[in-house]
Amino acid sequence: MSLIRLHDVSVRFDNTQILREAFFRLEAGDRVGLIGKNGSGKTTILKLVLDQVAPDAGTVTVEPGTRIGYFSQFSELNGEATISEVLNGLFSGIQAVEAELAAIDAAIAAGPGDAELDRLISRQAELFEDMDRLDGWDYPRRIDTVLTTLGFDDAHRTCPIDDLSGGWRNRAALAKILLEGPDVLLLDEPTNFLDVAGVEWLENWFRDFKGAAVIVSHDRKFLDAVVTRIIEVENFHLHEYPGNFGEYVVQKQFRLKTLEQQFVHESELLAFEAEGIADRREAAKAASRGLGNQLAKIKKSRTPRPVDQIVTEIYGGLHVKDVLCRVEGLGKSYGDKRLFEDLSFEIRKGNRIVVLGANGSGKSTLLRVLTGEEQADSGEVAWAKGPGFVSYNQMLADLDDADTVSHAVNALPDSLAFSATRKSVNRFLAMFQFSEADLKQKIGNLSGGQKARVAMAQCLLSGASVLLLDEPTNHLDMSSTQVMERALVHFPGAVVAVSHDRFFSDKIANHHLVFGADGAAPGEIEVRAA
């Protein structure tokens, strides 16, 4: 029996098609990775299941009695409570059993009569069975393990949830969902606010999870480790690929080649058909042209773009010095916590430096010190004269809602839009999924993922010699992430990136800065080749 079923579902928002004739079944034990471009309808599918969105056509069925847990960056918790109180509240049934067992212990210690003692011992045995069934003997350890792995220190555990930052509130919501153990987990970008250790722990947690899951994620290694099939939302439909992400990549390539072959045969047959109807009525000719246009659009959407050629054309005129930045004896602490000390390294042409470490270890702080947003306690950051650096996160924060996408991307002072050919820039933006209509949109009308694409396009076209990126894959869809990766590989300058995305790091890194490496003292950072 399927836990969740979408049958012939269509959804439109403000006359914009989101889904058309979508079919989907989630069986017990399924682990489905839901992928697709920003705005393709992934979150809409989750909201259909949650009955937060109604289909315009078709049916959405959830098996009665199915317990669903939902996580997204907008998950809400009781803001007045602490996360420890919220998580302890999940085990109120176990706590009631514990309280009754304690009362029985006290009653037995008081020396009751034989009949009462037999009754107490019999009831105690029933409660022991309940504790075994509920796996209730070590729930405090389970709570502590989740909170510790997700990075919660004593201060985070004991302050009201409303006093936590947005990222910590999201982690709190994830902790609650994981401990509830629902029949079906709906997770919308669950790894966005986790460090590498947290993501790996979540992967291990899934090995023991008995329920089903639908996971919207751009984290390719996470999908590779967790899911049993991939559903791609593409052109309003759901396309299924058995296996994990690696198997999807192979199957998708085969499917695209098959479609290209089908197009060739259909094109030949339609050419003969067009000759046969050349003398028919004008209406029939119009229909033929419409069909030809439709096939042309299919071919255009399926034909792979020469990504590397487009990128190298963009960067052809960008000249970069050998040494771009020198960091000498850098140190930074917050109170008694030393983040780094006596840190020295160079940022050189061609460096792809990925900064690794646990949450709170100081990775983002290092980037802010490099940009001058924060002052170091000691040491010096010396940037070479010239185009300098650009910060993706600052670009994203500074987007003007009243600006258009086209102006935001092209109007930076040293933008490559002025030195590269207009054709190259337009091809690059098209590769980044910006249509002519998109370029005319106001920034304020865009989704979070679309804004992230604008900021990333700004960075890649900025003309800067060094790109500073803090978790750049968090809000990008997979195709945009892949375009970014290809651009970073060919970028003639240097890249410094903080990222928990292991797939991204493996693809671009040739150097690592590792906070808290094995055997390192607090505040020490290991600099090593990738």
VOGU-3710 file (C-alpha; in Angstrom, 3 decimals, decimal comma):
1> mslirlhdvs> 0,000/0,000/0,000  1,457/3,368/-1,044  1,850/5,895/1,759  1,527/8,875/-0,605  0,088/9,026/-4,124  -0,057/11,837/-6,679  -2,319/10,898/-9,581  -2,472/13,064/-12,725  -1,780/16,242/-10,712  -1,601/19,665/-12,329
11> vrfdntqilr> -0,831/22,951/-10,531  -0,780/26,541/-11,766  0,068/29,716/-9,853  -1,060/33,034/-11,359  -1,395/31,468/-14,818  2,113/29,980/-14,545  2,262/26,231/-15,044  4,123/24,451/-12,221  3,131/20,784/-12,628  1,253/19,001/-15,384
21> eaffrleagd> -0,053/15,407/-15,290  2,311/14,461/-12,471  2,299/10,888/-11,120  4,161/9,761/-8,003  3,993/6,975/-5,394  5,909/6,725/-2,124  6,139/3,220/-0,684  7,228/2,189/2,815  11,017/2,407/3,091  11,424/4,577/-0,039
31> rvgligkngs> 14,129/7,254/0,029  13,364/9,659/-2,808  15,675/12,487/-3,832  13,618/15,301/-5,402  15,720/17,469/-7,724  15,086/20,168/-10,312  15,836/23,780/-11,132  14,849/26,642/-8,850  11,138/27,281/-9,273  10,474/23,940/-10,994
41> gkttilklvl> 7,952/22,819/-8,356  9,917/20,723/-5,831  8,632/22,514/-2,726  5,154/22,621/-4,290  5,135/18,807/-4,299  5,894/18,760/-0,569  3,128/21,293/0,065  0,677/19,175/-1,939  1,405/16,262/0,396  0,977/18,521/3,430
51> dqvapdagtv> -2,342/19,831/2,040  -0,938/23,369/2,012  -1,508/23,590/-1,759  -4,517/22,174/-3,619  -4,082/20,699/-7,116  -5,972/22,278/-10,011  -6,509/18,776/-11,374  -5,817/15,241/-10,217  -5,680/13,811/-6,695  -3,223/13,722/-3,803
61> tvepgtrigy> -3,770/10,834/-1,360  -2,042/10,188/1,957  -2,671/6,796/3,566  -4,817/7,341/6,703  -2,802/7,217/9,930  0,497/8,111/8,250  2,587/10,382/10,500  4,424/13,003/8,424  7,382/15,069/9,610  8,251/18,185/7,592
71> fsqfselnge> 11,414/20,268/7,738  12,214/23,434/5,828  14,105/26,642/6,569  10,729/28,111/7,580  9,877/25,442/10,181  8,406/26,950/13,355  8,910/25,959/16,989  7,623/27,400/20,266  9,903/30,422/20,505  9,524/30,863/24,258
81> atisevlngl> 10,796/27,359/25,049  14,393/26,143/24,889  15,334/23,420/22,434  16,047/21,115/25,394  12,488/21,667/26,666  10,998/21,074/23,218  12,903/17,815/22,724  12,203/16,534/26,233  8,512/17,216/25,584  8,593/14,663/22,747
91> fsgiqaveae> 9,089/11,911/25,331  6,251/12,793/27,714  4,811/9,272/27,374  8,136/7,713/28,374  8,479/10,185/31,225  5,036/9,151/32,514  6,192/5,504/32,500  9,372/6,521/34,350  7,349/8,370/36,963  5,114/5,337/37,546
101> laaidaaiaa> 8,160/3,044/37,813  9,669/5,386/40,400  6,399/5,314/42,374  6,386/1,488/42,242  9,992/1,393/43,493  9,012/3,600/46,414  5,929/1,468/47,159  7,966/-1,761/47,096  10,568/-0,212/49,412  7,775/0,565/51,924
111> gpgdaeldrl> 7,166/-3,189/52,434  3,613/-3,842/51,184  1,677/-7,049/51,808  2,106/-10,069/49,576  -0,959/-9,389/47,406  -0,008/-5,747/46,860  3,623/-6,723/46,214  2,527/-9,192/43,528  0,376/-6,501/41,910  3,240/-3,988/41,963
121> isrqaelfed> 5,731/-6,473/40,497  3,257/-7,467/37,778  2,664/-3,812/36,879  6,400/-3,129/36,958  6,970/-5,937/34,422  4,325/-4,411/32,115  6,018/-1,010/32,336  9,439/-2,549/31,606  7,953/-4,030/28,434  6,542/-0,590/27,540
131> mdrldgwdyp> 9,978/0,985/27,997  11,538/-1,683/25,769  8,850/-1,184/23,123  9,229/2,610/23,213  13,046/2,386/23,275  12,755/4,652/26,280  15,712/3,698/28,461  18,222/6,057/26,881  16,161/8,921/25,399  18,296/11,561/27,227
141> rridtvlttl> 21,338/10,180/25,420  19,470/10,309/22,094  18,586/13,960/22,721  22,172/14,772/23,684  23,573/12,961/20,628  21,335/14,892/18,215  22,059/18,264/19,836  25,799/17,632/20,119  26,089/16,488/16,513  24,104/19,468/15,261
151> gfddahrtcp> 26,490/21,751/17,168  24,369/22,893/20,137  26,501/24,015/23,091  25,101/24,674/26,589  24,204/28,295/25,746  22,226/27,263/22,651  20,417/24,530/24,579  19,267/26,758/27,444  18,212/30,001/25,745  14,725/30,604/24,267
161> iddlsggwrn> 14,468/29,476/20,650  13,435/33,015/19,651  16,893/34,191/20,787  18,639/31,844/18,337  19,727/32,974/14,872  17,795/31,767/11,835  20,344/29,038/11,134  20,215/27,709/14,703  16,398/27,761/14,702  16,521/25,629/11,562
171> raalakille> 18,842/23,162/13,259  16,501/23,048/16,252  13,582/22,213/13,949  15,640/19,476/12,267  16,544/17,989/15,666  12,852/17,837/16,611  11,854/16,140/13,336  14,601/13,520/13,615  13,694/12,586/17,176  9,968/12,348/16,405
181> gpdvllldep> 10,626/9,422/14,045  7,605/9,885/11,737  6,449/7,360/9,115  7,337/9,796/6,325  9,984/12,524/6,381  9,650/15,484/4,017  12,963/17,362/4,103  13,518/20,601/2,178  17,286/21,268/1,950  18,149/19,617/5,296
191> tnfldvagve> 21,941/19,966/4,912  22,044/23,718/4,237  22,919/24,661/7,814  25,074/21,667/8,741  28,840/21,270/8,677  30,458/18,192/7,141  30,365/16,248/10,425  26,671/17,063/10,818  25,871/15,928/7,276  27,778/12,681/7,749
201> wlenwfrdfk> 25,945/12,057/11,030  22,607/12,629/9,257  23,624/10,095/6,600  24,371/7,552/9,328  21,058/8,369/11,054  19,217/7,460/7,858  20,730/3,973/7,927  18,647/3,177/11,024  15,529/5,139/10,018  12,771/2,676/9,128
211> gaavivshdr> 10,352/5,137/7,527  10,119/6,656/4,051  11,536/10,019/3,002  11,247/12,620/0,260  14,334/14,838/0,262  14,685/18,068/-1,694  18,434/18,655/-1,829  21,224/19,979/-4,010  23,833/18,096/-1,929  24,939/15,427/-4,371
221> kfldavvtri> 27,051/13,361/-1,960  24,210/13,343/0,564  21,778/12,142/-2,118  24,322/9,549/-3,222  24,538/8,163/0,317  20,851/8,281/1,285  18,347/7,947/-1,558  17,142/4,861/-3,416  15,690/6,716/-6,402  15,722/10,181/-7,940
231> ievenfhlhe> 12,671/12,115/-9,121  13,540/15,073/-11,356  10,983/17,835/-11,874  11,510/18,941/-15,448  9,208/20,678/-17,927  6,279/20,398/-15,448  6,565/16,578/-15,283  8,184/14,086/-12,891  10,898/11,860/-14,381  12,015/8,881/-12,285
241> ypgnfgeyvv> 15,514/7,363/-12,171  16,152/4,250/-9,990  19,181/4,371/-7,706  21,208/7,163/-6,114  22,533/10,392/-7,622  25,505/8,764/-9,337  23,211/6,327/-11,110  20,882/9,203/-12,059  23,726/11,025/-13,826  24,441/7,977/-16,022
251> qkqfrlktle> 20,763/7,268/-16,741  20,001/10,924/-17,543  22,815/11,012/-20,105  21,435/7,887/-21,750  17,911/9,362/-21,758  19,103/12,590/-23,416  20,943/10,629/-26,118  17,803/8,578/-26,725  15,736/11,749/-27,036  18,220/13,179/-29,534
261> qqfvhesell> 17,989/10,003/-31,619  14,208/10,103/-31,428  14,283/13,714/-32,595  16,377/12,821/-35,649  13,924/10,119/-36,720  10,878/12,247/-35,984  12,402/15,152/-37,895  12,922/12,980/-40,995  9,405/11,553/-40,832  7,917/14,999/-40,355
271> afeaegiadr> 9,857/16,314/-43,340  8,180/13,668/-45,511  4,855/14,461/-43,882  5,321/18,163/-44,612  5,897/17,414/-48,297  2,736/15,325/-48,394  0,539/18,070/-46,993  2,105/20,981/-48,859  -1,022/21,462/-50,949  -3,523/21,119/-48,109
281> reaakaasrg> -5,522/23,839/-46,490  -3,780/26,803/-44,844  -4,894/25,605/-41,415  -3,087/22,310/-41,876  0,073/24,195/-42,923  -0,146/26,320/-39,757  -0,461/23,201/-37,646  2,606/21,710/-39,306  4,640/24,831/-38,579  3,502/24,701/-34,983
291> lgnqlakikk> 4,658/21,098/-34,665  7,997/21,942/-36,244  8,485/24,803/-33,806  7,673/22,498/-30,934  10,312/19,992/-32,053  12,851/22,782/-32,526  12,267/23,858/-28,931  12,781/20,270/-27,753  16,055/20,049/-29,637  17,252/23,362/-28,228
301> srtprpvdqi> 16,453/22,332/-24,661  18,121/18,913/-25,014  21,301/19,835/-26,847  24,179/20,254/-24,342  25,742/23,712/-24,408  29,533/23,965/-24,798  29,949/25,132/-21,215  33,722/25,287/-21,093  33,974/27,282/-24,308  31,467/29,836/-23,040
311> vteiygglhv> 33,335/30,235/-19,749  36,799/30,554/-21,300  35,479/33,216/-23,704  34,187/35,207/-20,737  37,514/35,061/-18,887  39,767/35,473/-21,916  40,530/39,133/-21,202  40,978/38,842/-17,404  44,652/39,274/-16,416  45,634/38,260/-12,900
321> kdvlcrvegl> 48,810/38,754/-10,823  50,669/35,776/-9,362  50,358/36,762/-5,679  46,958/38,242/-4,864  46,959/38,372/-1,065  49,398/37,776/1,816  48,109/36,824/5,269  50,694/37,182/8,056  50,311/36,128/11,697  46,512/36,465/11,721
331> gksygdkrlf> 44,718/35,917/15,033  41,095/36,213/16,149  39,253/35,348/19,364  35,780/35,883/20,781  36,123/36,176/24,526  37,954/33,089/25,748  37,382/31,207/22,492  40,381/31,343/20,174  39,336/30,818/16,559  42,754/31,085/14,911
341> edlsfeirkg> 46,215/32,261/15,875  49,423/33,078/13,997  47,796/32,104/10,688  49,926/32,804/7,619  49,316/31,877/3,994  49,215/33,334/0,498  46,391/33,481/-1,996  47,947/32,964/-5,411  46,723/32,849/-8,984  45,029/29,509/-9,633
351> nrivvlgang> 44,437/28,692/-5,957  41,127/27,002/-5,168  41,154/27,114/-1,362  38,311/25,370/0,450  38,009/26,160/4,165  36,902/23,177/6,251  35,951/22,702/9,892  33,107/22,245/12,344  30,305/24,762/12,795  31,458/27,650/14,991
361> sgkstllrvl> 35,159/26,979/14,428  35,728/30,339/12,705  35,520/29,639/8,968  33,058/32,429/8,126  34,855/34,753/10,541  38,064/34,224/8,561  36,317/35,309/5,356  34,944/38,413/7,092  38,448/39,260/8,348  39,820/38,853/4,810
371> tgeeqadsge> 37,194/41,266/3,467  37,678/43,753/6,313  34,138/43,315/7,643  35,733/42,260/10,942  39,048/43,317/12,462  41,654/40,735/13,404  43,130/40,794/16,908  46,608/40,433/15,438  48,358/40,060/12,116  47,835/41,601/8,709
381> vawakgpgfv> 45,912/40,983/5,478  47,642/42,626/2,495  45,783/42,598/-0,835  47,665/43,201/-4,086  46,780/46,330/-6,007  44,348/45,833/-8,858  40,874/44,329/-9,245  41,008/42,813/-5,731  38,286/40,561/-4,331  34,533/40,187/-4,365
391> synqmladld> 32,354/38,545/-1,692  29,396/36,446/-2,866  27,597/36,843/0,458  28,035/40,617/0,393  26,726/40,659/-3,184  23,674/38,699/-2,089  23,038/40,967/0,905  23,415/44,132/-1,199  20,942/43,202/-3,953  18,512/46,056/-4,554
401> dadtvshavn> 14,900/44,826/-4,766  14,053/47,739/-7,090  16,841/46,884/-9,542  16,387/44,643/-12,586  18,341/41,423/-13,019  19,997/42,725/-16,199  21,223/45,937/-14,566  22,385/44,143/-11,415  24,469/41,667/-13,402  25,914/44,060/-15,992
411> alpdslafsa> 26,401/47,356/-14,177  29,279/46,575/-11,780  32,224/48,986/-12,315  34,748/46,391/-13,536  32,227/43,905/-14,910  33,399/41,524/-17,615  30,201/42,511/-19,406  32,201/45,556/-20,627  35,249/43,605/-21,841  33,753/40,330/-23,076
421> trksvnrfla> 31,540/40,243/-26,144  27,820/40,745/-25,615  27,221/37,373/-27,256  29,509/35,641/-24,727  27,826/37,356/-21,769  24,353/36,510/-23,052  25,343/32,871/-23,585  26,775/32,764/-20,069  23,591/34,182/-18,542  21,446/31,791/-20,598
431> mfqfseadlk> 23,560/28,935/-19,266  22,755/30,266/-15,779  19,033/29,913/-16,662  18,382/33,649/-17,199  15,957/34,130/-20,080  15,311/37,480/-21,744  12,157/37,791/-19,641  14,110/36,945/-16,451  16,618/39,731/-17,130  13,798/42,285/-17,081
441> qkignlsggq> 12,457/41,072/-13,708  12,782/43,175/-10,565  15,026/41,608/-7,907  12,239/41,950/-5,342  10,022/39,588/-7,348  12,559/36,751/-7,316  12,700/33,684/-5,072  15,632/33,096/-2,727  17,220/30,661/-5,172  16,839/33,104/-8,070
451> karvamaqcl> 18,456/35,892/-6,035  21,341/33,556/-5,244  21,822/32,990/-8,982  21,903/36,756/-9,574  24,532/37,262/-6,865  26,629/34,363/-8,169  26,445/35,686/-11,740  27,557/39,082/-10,408  30,573/37,474/-8,734  31,586/35,393/-11,737
461> lsgasvllld> 31,300/38,419/-14,052  32,686/40,968/-11,570  36,202/41,172/-12,978  37,681/40,590/-9,504  40,840/38,527/-9,112  39,682/36,677/-5,970  36,218/35,254/-5,288  35,264/34,771/-1,614  32,340/32,365/-1,256  30,624/31,371/2,000
471> eptnhldmss> 28,423/28,276/1,447  27,807/29,173/-2,209  25,776/26,029/-3,016  23,185/26,524/-0,251  20,508/28,190/-2,375  21,536/27,187/-5,901  19,838/24,361/-7,771  22,008/21,591/-9,177  22,328/22,895/-12,727  23,329/26,363/-11,451
481> tqvmeralvh> 25,836/24,755/-9,079  27,316/22,782/-11,967  27,661/25,943/-14,090  29,307/27,718/-11,145  31,740/24,818/-10,674  32,765/24,869/-14,324  33,236/28,646/-14,141  35,365/28,343/-10,984  37,538/25,633/-12,553  38,326/27,943/-15,518
491> fpgavvavsh> 38,489/31,172/-13,490  42,040/32,550/-13,936  42,164/34,164/-10,488  41,808/32,560/-7,056  38,837/31,221/-5,090  38,442/30,970/-1,311  35,298/29,046/-0,371  33,737/27,909/2,892  31,584/24,893/2,084  30,095/21,796/3,679
501> drffsdkian> 29,204/20,476/0,195  31,721/17,666/-0,212  30,922/17,104/-3,904  31,594/20,796/-4,616  34,796/20,771/-2,536  36,129/17,647/-4,250  35,524/19,193/-7,669  37,216/22,566/-7,217  39,688/22,409/-4,308  43,452/22,286/-4,830
511> hhlvfgadga> 44,213/23,603/-1,307  42,507/23,218/2,084  42,509/25,363/5,202  41,400/22,963/7,934  40,118/24,330/11,247  40,607/21,909/14,136  42,448/19,239/12,140  43,301/16,030/13,997  46,016/16,697/16,562  45,777/20,488/16,181
521> apgeievraa> 45,612/22,732/19,219  42,631/25,113/19,589  42,990/27,974/17,160  45,442/26,161/14,884  44,644/25,825/11,189  46,328/23,320/8,922  47,143/24,550/5,404  47,547/21,699/2,950  47,206/20,738/-0,693  43,973/19,015/-1,699
//
